[in-house]
Amino acid sequence: MATAFLTQHPLVHFRTISSHSFSKLRHSSTIIKSTTRMERTEEVSGQEQPRKVFVAGATGGTGRRVVEKLLESGFAVKAGVRDVEKARASFDENPCLEIVRAEVTEGDAKLAEAIGVDVEAVVCATGCRISWDLLGPWKVDNLGTVNLVEACRKVGIKRFILISSILVNGAAMGQIFNPAYIFLNVFGLTLIAKLQAEKHIRKSGINYTIIRPGGLKNDPPSGNIVMEPEDALYEGSISRDQVAEVAVGALVHPESSFKVVEIVSRTEAPKRPLKDLFSSIAQR
Ligand SMILES: NC(=O)c1ccc[n+]([C@@H]2O[C@H](COP(=O)([O-])OP(=O)(O)OC[C@H]3O[C@@H](n4cnc5c(N)ncnc54)[C@H](OP(=O)(O)O)[C@@H]3O)[C@@H](O)[C@H]2O)c1
């Protein structure tokens, strides 16, 4: 039942970031470099300066793709990473890309400094890496995200996109015996930690879009995006490329405001514009 989700999760399988995604990013950076400043600004709703977005967890499988897609779409990006030198070596230099240190467990004051005052929105693509620290997911997926939200409040950022997960509210959905729900909570209460962070965002007053994907795949999309309201999906998977597409789409389409959306990909699903998908989900 939940096999697809379970087998794709980093806590179930060790994964390595493929060199493919690095080279793809380099390619997209080249594209941005070859456009003029004027062309870039025109791509982003005719504003004088490209809008700048802070991406936390920018060196992760999904975060990296979010950075790539934002640059492709004409946004400027401030990439929040734990190891700046390592990140510099993996991202091509790009006038629209700035790399800053951002460790989400170090508190909101440092994060506020890292985010700065020139950013309009934050995308949180962090997720605790596999370790022996059973408190890790609580520190990163709950407290770390809460720190980011508080940092946004400090610097006056009004838009927050969170990559969460399907099944975070599995207990309320009657999915307490779902193997993915059990596994991800046995090892550090990962889903419960993510749900706590979601609750904090929803009470924060910041305009949020919480994106809950199914099991993440590095492969390119093999189907179309299916979007459902919160607590609807309990199985399925999706390409990280599509998750990045939805995250960037949320910044572009106001229909995503104050919403929680669950996404998977299905071959038999019709291809629908993101605007329509977001519109089909009610605010709660
Ligand atoms: N894998 C799945 O099947 C699945 C399914 C549903 C939802 N999700 C969720 O989707 C999100 C993205 O998943 P992913 O697999 O693409 O992520 P990932 O590749 O595991 O990357 C996680 C990112 O979080 C960063 N990070 C970890 N701890 C941090 C800390 N203390 N401070 C700052 N950054 C930190 C990592 O930094 P470093 O690069 O420095 O390690 C990395 O950039 C996660 O929240 C994940 O839980 C995953």
The ligand as a MOL file (V3000), in Angstrom:
LIG
                    3D

  0  0  0     0  0            999 V3000
M  V30 BEGIN CTAB
M  V30 COUNTS 48 52 0 0 0
M  V30 BEGIN ATOM
M  V30 1 N 12.4400 11.4700 0.6280 0
M  V30 2 C 11.1470 11.3110 0.5510 0
M  V30 3 O 10.6310 10.3240 0.0190 0
M  V30 4 C 10.2510 12.3740 1.1190 0
M  V30 5 C 8.8760 12.2250 1.0060 0
M  V30 6 C 8.0520 13.2510 1.4270 0
M  V30 7 C 8.5960 14.3940 1.9840 0
M  V30 8 N 9.9460 14.4970 2.1190 0 CHG=1
M  V30 9 C 10.4760 15.7540 2.6910 0
M  V30 10 O 10.7670 16.6350 1.6040 0
M  V30 11 C 11.8270 17.5260 1.9790 0
M  V30 12 C 12.9380 17.4620 0.9420 0
M  V30 13 O 13.4120 16.1300 0.8990 0
M  V30 14 P 14.7600 15.7300 0.1260 0
M  V30 15 O 14.8560 14.2480 0.2230 0
M  V30 16 O 14.8090 16.3700 -1.1910 0 CHG=-1
M  V30 17 O 15.8450 16.4080 1.0790 0
M  V30 18 P 17.3650 16.0010 1.2740 0
M  V30 19 O 17.9850 15.6810 -0.0410 0
M  V30 20 O 17.4840 15.0000 2.3830 0
M  V30 21 O 17.9930 17.4020 1.7560 0
M  V30 22 C 17.7520 17.9010 3.0200 0
M  V30 23 C 18.3370 19.2940 3.0820 0
M  V30 24 O 18.1550 19.7700 4.4160 0
M  V30 25 C 19.3920 20.3220 4.8450 0
M  V30 26 N 19.5080 20.2610 6.2920 0
M  V30 27 C 19.4880 19.1620 7.0900 0
M  V30 28 N 19.6590 19.5310 8.3700 0
M  V30 29 C 19.7970 20.8820 8.3770 0
M  V30 30 C 20.0340 21.8460 9.3790 0
M  V30 31 N 20.1440 21.4950 10.6520 0
M  V30 32 N 20.1230 23.1580 9.0150 0
M  V30 33 C 20.0260 23.5260 7.7170 0
M  V30 34 N 19.8130 22.6520 6.7060 0
M  V30 35 C 19.7140 21.3560 7.0400 0
M  V30 36 C 20.4510 19.4600 4.1640 0
M  V30 37 O 21.6880 20.1470 4.1890 0
M  V30 38 P 23.0610 19.3930 3.7920 0
M  V30 39 O 23.0360 19.3170 2.2880 0
M  V30 40 O 24.1080 20.2700 4.3470 0
M  V30 41 O 23.0110 18.0330 4.4350 0
M  V30 42 C 19.8470 19.3580 2.7960 0
M  V30 43 O 20.1230 20.5090 2.0420 0
M  V30 44 C 12.2620 17.0660 3.3760 0
M  V30 45 O 11.6050 17.8400 4.3430 0
M  V30 46 C 11.7830 15.6360 3.4290 0
M  V30 47 O 11.5730 15.1910 4.7550 0
M  V30 48 C 10.7900 13.5290 1.6780 0
M  V30 END ATOM
M  V30 BEGIN BOND
M  V30 1 1 1 2
M  V30 2 2 2 3
M  V30 3 1 2 4
M  V30 4 1 4 5
M  V30 5 2 4 48
M  V30 6 2 5 6
M  V30 7 1 6 7
M  V30 8 2 7 8
M  V30 9 1 8 9
M  V30 10 1 8 48
M  V30 11 1 9 10
M  V30 12 1 9 46
M  V30 13 1 10 11
M  V30 14 1 11 12
M  V30 15 1 11 44
M  V30 16 1 12 13
M  V30 17 1 13 14
M  V30 18 2 14 15
M  V30 19 1 14 16
M  V30 20 1 14 17
M  V30 21 1 17 18
M  V30 22 2 18 19
M  V30 23 1 18 20
M  V30 24 1 18 21
M  V30 25 1 21 22
M  V30 26 1 22 23
M  V30 27 1 23 24
M  V30 28 1 23 42
M  V30 29 1 24 25
M  V30 30 1 25 26
M  V30 31 1 25 36
M  V30 32 1 26 27
M  V30 33 1 26 35
M  V30 34 2 27 28
M  V30 35 1 28 29
M  V30 36 1 29 30
M  V30 37 2 29 35
M  V30 38 1 30 31
M  V30 39 2 30 32
M  V30 40 1 32 33
M  V30 41 2 33 34
M  V30 42 1 34 35
M  V30 43 1 36 37
M  V30 44 1 36 42
M  V30 45 1 37 38
M  V30 46 2 38 39
M  V30 47 1 38 40
M  V30 48 1 38 41
M  V30 49 1 42 43
M  V30 50 1 44 45
M  V30 51 1 44 46
M  V30 52 1 46 47
M  V30 END BOND
M  V30 END CTAB
M  END
